[in-house]
Amino acid sequence: MRLRQLVPCLAVLVAVLAAPGCEYGNLKKYQDHVLNRIGYGPDPWSRTRIQQLGINGYIDEQLDPSALDDTALEDEIASLYPVTTMNFATSRTTFNEYTGNPDTGPYVPLRDGTRAKLLRSVKSKKQLEQVLVDFWFNHFNVDGNVEEARWGFLTMERQAIRPYVFGKFKTMLRKVAENPGMSDYLDNALNFKDGFVYLNLTRGINENYAREVLELHTVGVDGGYTQADIREVARAFTGWTMPTTFQFYPDGFLFLSQGHDRNAKSIFGGALQLAANRGQQDGIDVINFLAGLPQTAERISRKLCQRFISETAPPENVVQAAKQVYLDTDGDLREVMRTILYSGEFRDYNHAGSKVKRPLHYVASLARAVGVRDDATFAESMDGPLQRMGEGLYRAGPPTGYPESSRFWSGEGGYVQRTTLAWQAAHGEAGFAGNFLVYGITPTEIVDDLRKQLLRNGIESTTRQALIDLATSLPSAARIQEVAATMLASPDFLVH
């Protein structure tokens, strides 16, 4: 966006931020609130669907999306980005630094994985699934720029996370633990019994994965474990490693029994006792034990309530209800989500607009609002802006992943990038379609028609008036696109 185009937008925003007051619709505002929270914003299909099924019916379908057909989208992604369908071994041997071909270098999985995720976020009918896949990947984060995670992050998402976002948490936890990206990223690939010689080096216990599986993946930093528990958990996972060659291990996981600590183990003050000589079952039992603890149930329930209801004040009654459902169902994540999404607190419109859209959410909501005319161009064009806004997909460095805090995503630098994207979306650049349903001709009619398409769940009265004033000041031929660009960069569109 050129400076002369940015100035009117900023003038509107200054006016909006200076005054309170809101205009909202009725049922449609609640529908759009749901579409913004359990997906990446409304598009024509989702608005029609939620009107057909009602809010409860739409939520039910999103919780069990097997009947929703994304075949055409998945076929397109597989055709555009074949690496996203490959197992770890094939990806690792096809795209690496030794091929001598820049088109088959090790950056390809990260590049194409990012583009595939963008297209799913925008075009998938299974919107809740896409949001949950992103949530759980962030929960178990690995950095796709680093070592074996350069290939493992894709298989972790496809094989360990996506199939289980509506399944059992313990299954997801085990599949993640076996992923070579995770194993290498958190050093469990080098976790062996003390004195074990592997690849001509003497190895020993590595506690890194054990510490993070406790602190980040399950019970949390206040979950009641000790340094001794970290050591015992690490001993349970000795020998969970990667093969040196992948011919017989296409998923990149190997349990090397010779490197496993076969002695008995005691965890959480003896709450879990592991007898000697049980091999890989030690790690499996630790996973099932940690997944079943009340501390894990509460931590997961709280994080989900923060994501879907309120990040600053997740309602304690919903947290506890979700926790109890988790414990009663052996960690059934579909039922936990059902409890949260059926709560009155999730439907409470006071929570609408209380969360700043993270960069992925903002980009996807732009595309869903105005359409995409060229999928490949759009996906290619958005990788750079996402990185400049601070959310390069699959690129979070620390194991904590990207922050959930709205404050983190509210910086001035990121906002300037968002205004640029809003202008591109409104003008049909970078693969955006720039489609607007405007039937009126006066400034007021143009603003109100655009509001119905882009901000049906609500707009500040001061935003509306500022937009009318802007439209009045513009030549008639420029009104629709310039007002749309400003609306898409307004505080009302930046939140959900």
N, C-alpha and C positions, 0 to 999 in steps of 0.2 A: 504494500500500500504506500503510495506516495504521500509526502507530508501534507499537501493540500487536501488530500482525501481523508487523512487521519484527523485533521483539526476539527471538522464538524462532529466527528464521532466523540472526540474527547470533550468537546463543549457540551454535548448531550449528557455524557457520563458525569461531568461535574454537576450539572443541574440535577441529575437523578440522585446522586449521592448526597446532595445537600438537603433533601427533603424526604419525609416519610409519606406513607399513604399508598394503598393498593387497590386495584380493581380486579376482581376475580369472577369467573363464571360459576356455575353450579356443579352438576355431575361431571362435566367434561374436565373440570380442573382436577378432580380426584383421579379420573382416568389417566390424565397426563402425569400426575404425580406418581402413580404406580408405574407407568411406562418409563419414567425417568429414574426410578429407584431400582426396579428389577430388570432394567435393560439400559440401553444407551440412548434413551430418548425415543419419542414417538416418530413413526413414519406412517405413510398412508395405510400399509397393511396392518400394523399393530393397532392403529386407531379404529379401523374397521372391525378388527377382531375383538377388541375389548368392548366395543359397542354391541357386537353380536352376542358375546358370551356373558357380558357383565363382568364386574371386577373379580368376583369370586371364581367364576368360570375361567377367566383368563389366567388367574393365578394358578388354578388347578392344572390347566393345560401346560403352563410353564414349568410346574413342578414335576410333571410326567410328560416330557415332550416327545415321546417316541412316535406319536402320530404326526408330528410336524415334519414336513418333507424339505430337507436341505440338500437333497441329492444333487441338484443342478449346481448349487454353490460349491459343494465339496468336489464335484467333478471339475469345475473351473479351477479351483485351488490346486488340485492334483495336477492339472495340465500346466498351469502357470508356474507352479513351484513344486516340482517332483520330490525335492528333498524332504518335504513335510510328510511324505508317506513312507519314507525309508526307515528300516530298522537301524539301530545304532551302528552295527558293523558296516552296513552298506554305506551309510552316510560318512562314517569315519574314513573309509577307504576311498570313497569317491571324491570327497571335498577335503583336501588337505594341502599342506604347504609344499609337498613333494611332487605335485602333478606337473608343475611347470606351466600351467595354463591358468591365467587369471580368472577365467570363467568357472574354474573348478577349485578355487582356493578355499581356505577354511572359513572365510567370511560369508560364504554363500548361505549356510544354514541360518545365521543370524539375520542376514538381509531378507531372505525369502520367508523365514518364520515370522518376521515382523509384518511383512506384507500380507501374509495369510491371516494373521490375527486381526489386522485392520479390516480386511474384507469380511471376516466372520462377525466382527463387532458391528459392522454397518448393515450387512445383508442377511444375517441368519435370522430365521424366525424363532430360534431357540435362544431368546435374549437372556433369560435368567441363567441358562447354562453358560453362556459366554462370560457373563459377569462373575459367576462362581468359579469358572476356570481361572480367570484373572485373579480373583481373591485368593484361591488356594495356591496358585503358583507363587504369589507374593508371600504367602505364609511360609512356604517351603523354599524360598528363593535360592536359585543358583545364578551366577553371573555368566551369561552366554558368551562373554568375551574371553573366558578363562579356561585354558587347558581342555580337559575332556568335556567340560560343560558346553564347549562350543558345539558339540554334537549331541550331548546328553540332554540339554534343556528341551529340545523338541520331543524326544521320546519320553521324557519325564512328563511333559504336558499331555502328550497323546495317549500314553500307555498307563501312566500312574495316577494322573489327576482327572482328566476328562471323563473316563468311564465310571468314576466313583464320586462325583460331586453330589449325586443323589443316592449314594451307596453308603457302605460302612466306613467310618473314619479309620478303623484299624487296618482295613485293606489298603486304603490309600497310603497310610503311613508305611506299611511294609513295602509297597511297590516303589515308593519314593526312596526308601532306604536301599533298595536293590538297584536303583538307577546309577549308571556309571558317572553321570554328571554330578550327582549328589555325593557319591562315594569319593570321587576325586576332589570335588570342591571343598568338602569338609574333612578330607584327609583319612577317611576310613579305609580307603584303598591301601593305606600304609599302616593299618592297625593290626598287629600280630602279637602273639604271645612273646613275652620277653625272651630274647636270645635267639629268636627264629631267624635263620639266614634266608633272605629272599633277594634274588637278583644280585647276588654277591655282596650284599650288605646285611649286617646284623640289625634286626628290627626289634621293636618293642611295642608297648601299649601306647596308642595315640588317642587322647581323650577328646579331641575336637568335636567329632560327630556326636559322641555321647553327651557332651555338654550342651550342644545346640538342640539335640532331640528332646532334652529335658527343658531347657530354658525357652526355646522358641517354638518347637513343634508340638509339645504336649502340655505339661503341668504349669510352665511359666516360672519366672525367676523366684517367685514366692511360693512355689509349689511344694515345699517341704523336703527337698532333697539336700544332700550333703556332698562334700567333696568325695567322701567314701563311696557314695552312690554313683557319682560320675565315673569313678574308677571301676566299679563293678559293672556298670552298664557298658563301658568301653571293653571290658574283658568278654562280656557276652557277645559283642559284635566283632571280636577278633576273627580274622579269616574271611570276612565279608569284603571281597575285593574285586578287581578286574582281571580278566585274562591278559596275558601278554600277546596273544594272537586271538582273532575273533572267529576263526573258521567254524568252530563248534559252539560259539557263544554269541549268537547274533544280537542279543539284547545287552551284551557287555557286562554281565554279572557272573561272578564265580565265587563259590564258597570253597576256600582252600583249607581243607580240614587239617592239613599238617600244621598250619599256622594258627589254629584255634587253641585258645586256653581251655583245656578240658577240666580244670579243677572246679569244684563247687563254688557257687556264688550266692551272695545274700544282698538283697536290694530293699531300700526303704525300711531299714530296721528289721529285716527278716520278713516283711510282708510278702515278698516274693523270694522263695528259696529255689535255687536251681541246683540239682544234683550234678555230680561229676559225669563226664563222658557222654554228653547229650548233643554235642556238635552244633549244627546250625539252629537247632530247636531253641537253644539259649536265646538267640536274638529274636526269634519269632515270639517266644514267651514274654520277653521284655516289651516288645511292641504291643502285644495284646494286653499286658498288665498296665502299661502307661496309658493306652487308649481308653481303658475302662475306669480310670481313676476319676473321682468327683472333681478334682482340681482341673483335669483336662476338660471335662464336660463343661465346667463353668467358664474356663478361659475361652474355649471355642464359642460358646453361646454368647459371651460378652462381645467378642470380636465381631461376630455376625450381627448382633444388635447395633453395634457401633456403625457397621457398614450400611445396614439397611434402615435403621431408625434414627439414631442420633449419635454422632461421634463424641460429643462432649458429655452427654448425660444419658447413656443407654438405660432405658427404664428397668429398674431392678426386678419388678414383678415378671417382666417378659424374659429377662436373663435367667431367672430362677425356674420359670416354667419350661424354657428351652433346655436348660440343664437337666431337669427331671425327665423330660422326654428322651434326651440323649441317653441317660442312664437306664431308662425303662426299655429302650429299643436296641441296646447294645451299640450305641453310636450311629444310629440311622440318620444320615444327614438330610435326607428328604423330609423326614418327620420333624427334625429340628427346624428346618426352614419353613415347613408348613405352620408350625407353632408361631414363629416370628411373623410371618406374612399374614396370618389370620388374626393377629392381635389388634386390639383397638388402637394401640399406640402406633403401629405401622400405618394405619389408616388416618391417624390424627394429622390434619392438614397443617397444624402448627409446626410440624417438622419439615414441611415443604420449603425448598429454597434455602435450607440451613447448611448445605454442604457445597463447597466449591467443586466444580467438576475438575477432576484430574485431567491432564492433557489428552489421554486416550479417550476419555469420556467426552471431552469437548469436541475433539476431531470427529468422533463417530456421530455425535449428536448433530453436528453441522451437516454431515453427509446424509444422515437420515432425514433431516429437515428439508434440504434442498435437492436431494438426489445426487446420484453419481452417473456421469455419462460415459466414463471410461474407467473400468475397474483397475486395470493394470497401471494406467497413468496416475490415478488417484493414490493407489497403494504405494507406488514408487515415490510420489511427491511428498507424502506425509511423514516419511521416516525422519528426514532432517528436522522439520519443525518439532516433532515429538522430542527429539534429542535436545533441541534448543530450549524447549519448555521444561526440560528436566526429567522427562519420563521416556527415555529411550527404551523401547520394549525389550525385555529380557536382558537388560543391561544394568540393573541395580547392583552395585558393588558389594555391600555388606549382606550377610545372611538374613538380616532383618527385613530386606526388601525395601520397597518405597514407602515413605510415611503415609499414613491415612489422614493426617491433620490438614484441614482446609487452610490453615495459616501457612503451611509449607508451600501450598500451591497458589498463593495470592500475590507473588512478587511482581514488581513493575516490569521486569524484563520479559517474563512469561506473558504478561498482559499485552505488551506491544506485539508479540508474535501472534496472539489470539486475534487482535484486530486485523492483522495482515491476512490471516486465514479467513476471517469473516468477510473481508473484501473479496478474496479469491472465490469463496463459496457463492457470494451474491452475484459475481460477474462471470461465473461459469469457467473459471480457470482451474488449473491443477487437477483436472479430472472431475471436478464438481459439475453438476448439471445446471445449477442456478435456476431451478423451476419455482415459479411463484404463481399462486392462484389469486390474482388481483382483478376484480371486476369494476371497482370504482375508479373515478377519475380525479376527484378532488383530493387535496392533501389528507383530509380527515378520513375519507373512504379508503385511500391507499394504506394509511397506517392501520386502520382497523382490519382490513382484509389481511394484511401481512401478520397482524397479531393473531388472527384466528389460525393461521398456518404455523407460525413459528413459536408463539407464546400463549397457547390457549389456556395454560394453567395459571396465567396471571401476569400482570404488567403493572408497574408503578404508574400512578396517575401522572406523576411528573415526567416519567419516561414518555408516556403517550403524548403529552403536550409538547415536549421538546422535539419529538419526532415529527409532529405536525408542523411545528415551526420550521424544522429543517426542510421538510418537503416543500413548504411554501416558498422557501428561499431558493430552491433548485429549479433549473429548467425542467419542463414536464417530461422530456425524454429521459432524464437521469433520475427521476424521483424514485421509481420502484427499486432499482438496484442499490442506490445510495442509502435509502431509508432501510432497506433490508440489511445491508452491511452493518449499519449502525445498530439496528435491533439485535443482530447476531453477536455484536460485541458489547451489548449492554449488560449491566449487572444482572438483569433478570434472566438472561440466557446463560450466563456464566455459572449459575448455581443450579442445584437440583434437590 
